[in-house]
Amino acid sequence: MRAKALLIAALLFAVPASAQPQSQNQTVPPEQLAREAIALMIQALGAMIANLPQYAAPEIDADGNITIRRLNPPRLARPAPSPSGPQDSLPL
Protein backbone atom coordinates (compact mmCIF):
# COMPACT_ATOMS: atom_id res chain seq x y z
CA MET A 1 0.00 0.00 0.00
CA ARG A 2 2.81 2.38 0.91
CA ALA A 3 4.61 1.58 -2.39
CA LYS A 4 1.47 2.48 -4.36
CA ALA A 5 1.21 5.84 -2.59
CA LEU A 6 4.87 6.58 -3.34
CA LEU A 7 4.38 5.61 -6.99
CA ILE A 8 1.31 7.85 -7.33
CA ALA A 9 3.13 10.76 -5.67
CA ALA A 10 6.15 10.30 -7.97
CA LEU A 11 3.91 10.27 -11.06
CA LEU A 12 2.09 13.42 -9.96
CA PHE A 13 5.33 15.33 -9.46
CA ALA A 14 6.79 14.00 -12.71
CA VAL A 15 4.10 15.68 -14.85
CA PRO A 16 5.75 18.48 -16.88
CA ALA A 17 4.77 22.05 -16.11
CA SER A 18 3.27 22.52 -19.57
CA ALA A 19 0.79 19.72 -18.93
CA GLN A 20 -0.43 21.27 -15.69
CA PRO A 21 -3.42 23.57 -15.94
CA GLN A 22 -2.54 27.24 -16.24
CA SER A 23 -4.45 30.08 -14.70
CA GLN A 24 -6.67 32.17 -16.96
CA ASN A 25 -5.19 35.45 -15.69
CA GLN A 26 -1.64 35.05 -17.02
CA THR A 27 -0.71 38.03 -19.19
CA VAL A 28 2.36 39.19 -21.06
CA PRO A 29 4.42 41.71 -19.10
CA PRO A 30 4.03 45.29 -20.36
CA GLU A 31 7.80 45.62 -20.83
CA GLN A 32 7.81 42.76 -23.32
CA LEU A 33 4.85 44.21 -25.20
CA ALA A 34 6.62 47.58 -25.40
CA ARG A 35 9.83 45.96 -26.72
CA GLU A 36 7.90 44.06 -29.38
CA ALA A 37 5.99 47.18 -30.42
CA ILE A 38 9.19 49.22 -30.70
CA ALA A 39 10.86 46.48 -32.74
CA LEU A 40 7.89 46.45 -35.15
CA MET A 41 7.94 50.26 -35.44
CA ILE A 42 11.69 50.23 -36.22
CA GLN A 43 11.13 47.55 -38.86
CA ALA A 44 8.30 49.58 -40.42
CA LEU A 45 10.42 52.74 -40.40
CA GLY A 46 13.26 50.90 -42.14
CA ALA A 47 10.89 49.63 -44.83
CA MET A 48 9.51 53.15 -45.32
CA ILE A 49 12.99 54.65 -45.69
CA ALA A 50 14.00 51.91 -48.15
CA ASN A 51 11.01 52.82 -50.34
CA LEU A 52 11.64 56.57 -50.44
CA PRO A 53 12.62 57.81 -53.89
CA GLN A 54 16.24 58.93 -54.26
CA TYR A 55 17.33 61.74 -56.53
CA ALA A 56 20.67 62.87 -57.97
CA ALA A 57 22.01 66.39 -57.57
CA PRO A 58 20.26 68.95 -59.79
CA GLU A 59 21.90 69.66 -63.16
CA ILE A 60 21.56 72.92 -65.05
CA ASP A 61 22.03 72.78 -68.83
CA ALA A 62 23.17 75.58 -71.17
CA ASP A 63 19.58 76.80 -71.64
CA GLY A 64 19.03 77.14 -67.88
CA ASN A 65 16.81 74.08 -67.57
CA ILE A 66 17.13 72.27 -64.25
CA THR A 67 17.06 68.49 -64.39
CA ILE A 68 16.75 66.32 -61.29
CA ARG A 69 17.23 62.66 -62.16
CA ARG A 70 15.64 59.91 -60.13
CA LEU A 71 18.20 57.31 -59.06
CA ASN A 72 15.77 54.45 -58.40
CA PRO A 73 12.93 54.75 -60.91
CA PRO A 74 9.85 52.66 -60.22
CA ARG A 75 9.61 49.40 -62.11
CA LEU A 76 6.93 49.49 -64.75
CA ALA A 77 4.70 46.47 -65.09
CA ARG A 78 4.84 44.86 -68.49
CA PRO A 79 1.48 44.57 -70.22
CA ALA A 80 0.16 41.05 -70.53
CA PRO A 81 0.57 39.63 -74.04
CA SER A 82 -2.71 39.61 -75.88
CA PRO A 83 -3.77 36.41 -77.58
CA SER A 84 -3.56 36.66 -81.34
CA GLY A 85 -4.39 34.58 -84.33
CA PRO A 86 -7.36 32.31 -84.88
CA GLN A 87 -8.20 32.16 -81.16
CA ASP A 88 -9.77 35.65 -81.32
CA SER A 89 -12.00 34.77 -84.23
CA LEU A 90 -13.67 31.70 -82.71
CA PRO A 91 -17.48 31.89 -82.72
CA LEU A 92 -19.26 31.87 -79.37
KABEL-V843992 format. One record per residue. N is the residue number from 1. SS is DSSP state (H for helix, E for strand, L for the rest). OMEGA is omega in degrees with one decimal (NA if undefined). Layout:
# KABEL-V843992
N/SS/OMEGA ; N/SS/OMEGA
This chain:
# KABEL-V843992
1/L/-179.7 ; 2/H/179.0 ; 3/H/177.9 ; 4/H/179.2 ; 5/H/177.9 ; 6/H/178.7 ; 7/H/178.8 ; 8/H/178.6 ; 9/H/179.5 ; 10/H/178.9 ; 11/H/179.1 ; 12/H/-179.8 ; 13/H/-179.8 ; 14/H/-179.9 ; 15/L/-179.9 ; 16/L/-177.3 ; 17/H/-179.0 ; 18/H/179.7 ; 19/H/179.4 ; 20/L/-179.5 ; 21/L/179.5 ; 22/L/-179.7 ; 23/L/-177.7 ; 24/L/-172.8 ; 25/L/179.3 ; 26/L/179.9 ; 27/L/177.4 ; 28/L/179.8 ; 29/L/-178.4 ; 30/H/-179.9 ; 31/H/179.8 ; 32/H/177.1 ; 33/H/179.3 ; 34/H/179.1 ; 35/H/179.8 ; 36/H/179.3 ; 37/H/179.3 ; 38/H/178.4 ; 39/H/178.1 ; 40/H/178.8 ; 41/H/178.1 ; 42/H/178.1 ; 43/H/179.2 ; 44/H/178.1 ; 45/H/177.6 ; 46/H/178.1 ; 47/H/179.2 ; 48/H/179.9 ; 49/H/179.6 ; 50/H/-177.8 ; 51/L/177.4 ; 52/L/177.4 ; 53/L/178.9 ; 54/L/-176.5 ; 55/E/176.6 ; 56/L/177.3 ; 57/L/179.1 ; 58/L/177.2 ; 59/E/178.2 ; 60/E/179.9 ; 61/L/-175.5 ; 62/L/-179.7 ; 63/L/-179.9 ; 64/L/178.2 ; 65/L/178.7 ; 66/E/179.2 ; 67/E/175.6 ; 68/L/-176.1 ; 69/L/176.5 ; 70/E/-176.1 ; 71/L/179.9 ; 72/L/-178.2 ; 73/L/179.5 ; 74/L/177.8 ; 75/L/179.2 ; 76/L/178.6 ; 77/L/177.5 ; 78/L/177.8 ; 79/L/179.7 ; 80/L/179.3 ; 81/L/-179.6 ; 82/L/178.0 ; 83/L/-178.4 ; 84/L/177.1 ; 85/H/-173.7 ; 86/H/-179.1 ; 87/H/-179.2 ; 88/L/-173.2 ; 89/L/178.8 ; 90/L/178.2 ; 91/L/179.3 ; 92/L/NA
